[in-house]
Amino acid sequence: MLRTLIRTTLTPMGLYSANAEELLMATAANESHLGEYRLQVGGPAIGIFQEEPEDFADLYANFLRWRPVLETCTNMLSSLRTVAALETNDPYAIAVCRLHYLRAVGDLPPA
């Protein structure tokens, strides 16, 4: 189910690839046991990818701000554009996680 959700979320954004799908699956498996844990015990991370509030704020302030098409696509996934929305809104969490990897220098690892 998560694989399908990754595909259907990222394809309209132009950010889907098999490499991205595998990386997001691995991230969710490592960070939250595929959604079993959505709030970090004793820490601020939240959602299936364990997003940190500071990283979330930085994504909007220093990346999406300069990419209005991606910002619009991302914002369409959630009426609440807060880190708290990532706890229950998996499509929004998928988009945010993928955008973090988009910011990183270099290619995605091969699937």
BABAZA-253149 format. One record per residue: x, z, y of N, C-alpha, C in turn; residue number from 0; residue in three letters. Coordinates in steps of 0.05 Angstrom, whole numbers. Layout:
<pts>
      n_u      n_w      n_v     ca_u     ca_w     ca_v      c_u      c_w      c_v   sefi   drenvex
        X        Z        Y        X        Z        Y        X        Z        Y    NUM       ALA
...
</pts>
This chain:
<pts>
      n_u      n_w      n_v     ca_u     ca_w     ca_v      c_u      c_w      c_v   sefi   drenvex
       16        0      -24        0        0        0       17        0       25      0       MET
       39       16       26       56       17       50       69      -10       54      1       LEU
       77      -23       33       89      -50       36       70      -69       50      2       ARG
       45      -69       41       25      -86       53       20      -79       82      3       THR
       19      -54       88       15      -45      116       39      -53      133      4       LEU
       63      -51      123       86      -60      138       84      -90      145      5       ILE
       77     -106      124       74     -135      128       52     -141      149      6       ARG
       29     -129      146        7     -136      164       11     -125      192      7       THR
       27     -104      195       33      -94      222       54     -110      236      8       THR
       76     -117      222       98     -130      234       95     -160      238      9       LEU
       80     -173      221       78     -203      222       67     -212      249     10       THR
       44     -201      259       35     -210      285       54     -204      308     11       PRO
       71     -185      304       91     -178      325      115     -196      324     12       MET
      117     -213      303      140     -230      299      165     -215      290     13       GLY
      161     -192      278      183     -174      270      185     -170      240     14       LEU
      169     -185      224      169     -181      195      191     -198      182     15       TYR
      204     -187      163      222     -201      144      224     -183      119     16       SER
      232     -195       97      236     -180       73      257     -158       77     17       ALA
      277     -164       93      298     -144       99      286     -120      115     18       ASN
      269     -126      134      256     -105      150      238      -88      132     19       ALA
      223     -101      115      205      -87       96      220      -67       79     20       GLU
      242      -76       67      258      -59       50      270      -36       66     21       GLU
      280      -41       89      292      -20      106      271        1      113     22       LEU
      247       -8      121      227       12      128      217       27      104     23       LEU
      215       14       81      207       28       56      229       49       50     24       MET
      254       42       51      275       61       45      275       84       65     25       ALA
      270       78       91      269       99      111      247      118      105     26       THR
      223      108      100      200      126       94      205      142       68     27       ALA
      217      130       48      223      144       24      243      167       29     28       ALA
      263      162       44      283      182       50      273      204       69     29       ASN
      259      196       90      252      214      111      227      231      105     30       GLU
      207      220       91      182      235       87      172      233       58     31       SER
      188      223       40      178      218       12      153      201       13     32       HIS
      155      179       28      133      160       31      107      172       42     33       LEU
      111      190       61       88      201       75       79      228       65     34       GLY
       92      239       45       85      266       35       89      287       56     35       GLU
      111      284       72      117      303       93      115      288      120     36       TYR
       97      297      137       93      283      162      102      299      186     37       ARG
      108      324      182      119      342      203      144      355      192     38       LEU
      166      352      207      191      364      199      189      394      200     39       GLN
      197      407      178      197      437      177      220      447      196     40       VAL
      212      462      216      232      474      234      244      454      253     41       GLY
      232      431      256      243      411      275      221      394      288     42       GLY
      230      377      305      210      362      321      201      335      309     43       PRO
      214      326      288      208      299      277      180      297      266     44       ALA
      168      273      268      140      270      261      135      243      249     45       ILE
      116      242      230      107      216      219      122      208      194     46       GLY
      115      185      182      127      177      157      156      169      160     47       ILE
      165      163      185      193      156      189      208      179      203     48       PHE
      194      201      208      206      225      221      219      218      248     49       GLN
      202      208      265      210      200      293      216      225      309     50       GLU
      238      225      324      244      247      342      231      241      369     51       GLU
      220      261      382      207      257      408      225      244      429     52       PRO
      251      252      430      269      241      450      274      211      444     53       GLU
      276      204      419      280      176      412      256      159      419     54       ASP
      232      170      414      207      157      421      206      151      451     55       PHE
      212      172      467      211      169      497      232      148      506     56       ALA
      255      149      494      276      130      501      268      101      494     57       ASP
      254       97      472      245       71      464      228       59      485     58       LEU
      209       74      496      191       64      517      206       61      543     59       TYR
      222       80      551      235       79      577      257       59      579     60       ALA
      272       54      558      296       38      560      296       12      543     61       ASN
      275        8      528      274      -16      512      248      -32      517     62       PHE
      226      -19      510      200      -33      513      193      -40      542     63       LEU
      202      -23      560      197      -28      589      206      -56      597     64       ARG
      227      -66      584      239      -92      591      230     -114      573     65       TRP
      212     -108      554      201     -127      535      171     -125      534     66       ARG
      157     -135      554      129     -131      557      112     -142      533     67       PRO
      120     -163      521      105     -173      498      106     -153      475     68       VAL
      129     -143      469      132     -123      447      117      -97      455     69       LEU
      119      -90      480      105      -66      489       75      -69      486     70       GLU
       64      -92      493       36      -96      490       27      -96      461     71       THR
       43     -109      443       37     -109      415       37      -81      403     72       CYS
       57      -65      411       59      -38      402       36      -21      412     73       THR
       30      -23      437        9       -7      449      -19      -14      438     74       ASN
      -23      -38      428      -48      -46      416      -53      -31      390     75       MET
      -33      -19      378      -35       -5      353      -45       24      356     76       LEU
      -45       34      381      -53       62      385      -64       66      413     77       SER
      -87       80      414      -98       87      440      -83      110      452     78       SER
      -70      126      435      -53      148      444      -24      139      441     79       LEU
      -11      136      463       17      127      462       36      151      465     80       ARG
       33      169      446       49      193      445       62      196      418     81       THR
       83      212      417       97      216      392       78      230      372     82       VAL
       59      246      381       40      259      363       23      239      348     83       ALA
       17      215      359        2      195      346       15      185      320     84       ALA
       41      188      319       56      178      295       50      194      270     85       LEU
       39      218      273       34      234      249       12      221      231     86       GLU
       -8      209      243      -30      199      228      -34      168      231     87       THR
      -21      156      250      -25      127      255       -1      112      243     88       ASN
       -3      105      218       19       92      204       27       65      216     89       ASP
        8       48      223       16       22      236       32       26      261     90       PRO
       24       45      277       39       52      302       67       62      294     91       TYR
       69       79      274       95       89      265      113       67      254     92       ALA
      101       48      240      115       25      230      127        9      252     93       ILE
      111        3      272      121      -13      295      143        2      310     94       ALA
      140       27      314      161       43      329      187       43      313     95       VAL
      185       48      287      209       49      270      223       21      271     96       CYS
      207        0      267      219      -27      267      233      -33      294     97       ARG
      221      -24      316      233      -29      342      259      -14      345     98       LEU
      261       10      333      287       24      333      309        7      319     99       HIS
      302       -4      297      321      -21      282      327      -47      297    100       TYR
      307      -57      312      311      -81      328      332      -75      350    101       LEU
      332      -51      360      351      -44      381      380      -42      371    102       ARG
      383      -36      346      410      -32      334      426      -58      334    103       ALA
      451      -55      339      469      -78      339      473      -87      310    104       VAL
      473     -113      306      478     -124      279      453     -132      265    105       GLY
      457     -144      242      434     -153      225      424     -130      208    106       ASP
      399     -134      200      388     -115      181      402     -118      154    107       LEU
      404      -97      139      417     -100      112      399     -118       95    108       PRO
      411     -132       76      395     -150       59      376     -134       41    109       PRO
      353     -147       36      333     -134       18      345     -131      -10    110       ALA
</pts>
